[in-house]
Amino acid sequence: MSDLDTPDGWVVWNEGADGRLVLAYRPDVFDAGEFPAECLPTLYLTRGRKGGRPPGESPAAGADWHVTLFLEPDVDDGGERYDSREAAVEGAMERAAAFAAGEVDYRALYQVPRESYFERLDELTGREA
C-alpha cells in the first residue's frame, strides 16, 4: 500500500504504477448502505485530464498532472493542473485537507441537490449549512 500521509478521513483507495492515485473520503460511512455507492467523495490524481482520453489510451508524454474532486461520476470540481506529480500530490493533500475541514463548497457543484447527503457531509466535515 501507499506510504502517503493522508488528511483525516481520507484513505488511499488505489495507487497505479503509472503514478495515478485515488483517495477516498470516509469509505466507512459512504458504504452504499446509507448512501448510493457513487456518492463516495474521491480525489483523482492522473496524468492528463481524467476522462480527457479514450479508455485504455496512455497519456501523452509530458502531459500535465491533474487533481479532480468527484462527489459522483458526473459531479466534479473541474480539477486543477500541475506541472509535476510531486506538485499534484501536494495539491491533492491540500484539497483533501480543505474538504475534511469543511472548506469546500460541494453544494455549488450540484445542479440537483441531495439534501440528506449534504447534511451528512456537513456533519462529518464540521461545515455549517
N, C-alpha and C positions, 0 to 999 in steps of 0.2 A: 504494500500500500504506500501511500504518499507520506513524506515527512513534512509536508506543509503544515504550518500552524494556522489553522482557520479561525476566524472570529466565532464568538459564542453562537451556538445554534446551527452553524454550517459544518458540513462534512464533505470530504472528498468522495464524490459518487463514482467518478471514473477518471482515469488519467491514461491517455493514449501514448504510445511510443512516438507518435509524430508531434507530441507537445500539447495536444488537446487536453483540456481539463474541464471537468464538470463538477460544480459544487451544488449541493442540495441543502435547503433550509428546513430544519426540523422534520426530517422524514419520519420521526416517531409520532408526530402529530398529524402530518398530511399523508396519512397511510391508506387512503381510499376507503376507510371505514366511515369517517365523518365527512370527508370531502372527496370530490372526484379526484382520481389519481393525477389528472392533468393539472391540478391546482398546486402541485408541489413547486414552490419557488426554486428556480435554478439559475445559476450563473454559468454561462458557457464561455470558455476561452478557446478560441480557434484561430488557426492561421487562414487568413482570408475570411471574408464575412460568412457567417453561418447562414446557409440557405442561398448563398450567392453563387453556387456552382452546382452542376448536376450531381446526384448521389454517386459515390464511388470515385469521382474525379478528384485527383490530388490538387492542392492549391498551387498556384504558380510560384516558381522560385522567387524569393524576395517579397512575397506577399506580406502585407501588414498583418498584425495580430489584432483580434477584436475580442472585446468582453461585452457580452449581452446578458441582461437580466430578463428571464422569462417568468411570467406568472402563470401562463398557459401557452400552448403551442402557438397561438396567434396573438398573444398579448406580450409585447416586449418593450423595452425602453429605447430601442433604436441602436443601442450599443455605443461603445467608444473604441477608437482606433489607437493602436500603439505601434511604435517602430520596432520593438523587440519583445521577446517572450518575457524577459525579466520585468520589463516595464508593465506588460499586460498582467502578469501575476500580481504585481504590486497594486495595480489598478483594480483587479478583481477582489483582492483582500480589502481594499478601501471601500469598494462598493458593497461588499458583504457586511462589513462592519457598520456602514451607514444604514443599511437595510435593517440589521439586527437592532440598531439603536432607534429605529422609528423615524429616520431622517429621509426616507424615500417615499414620495407621494405616489403610491401604487394605484390609488383611486383614479388619478389622472390618466392612467394608461388604458382604462376600460371605457368602452362605449356602452356596454350593458353591465351594470354593476352586479356583483354578487355580495349582497349585504352581510350574510352570515359569515362568509369568507373574510370580508374586510374586518368584521368585528373580532374574529379570531386572530387575524394578523395584528390588529391594533393591540389586543391583549398581550400577545407574545412579544411584540416589539416595544411596548410602552408608549405607543403613539396615541395621541388624542384625536378622536374623530373630527 
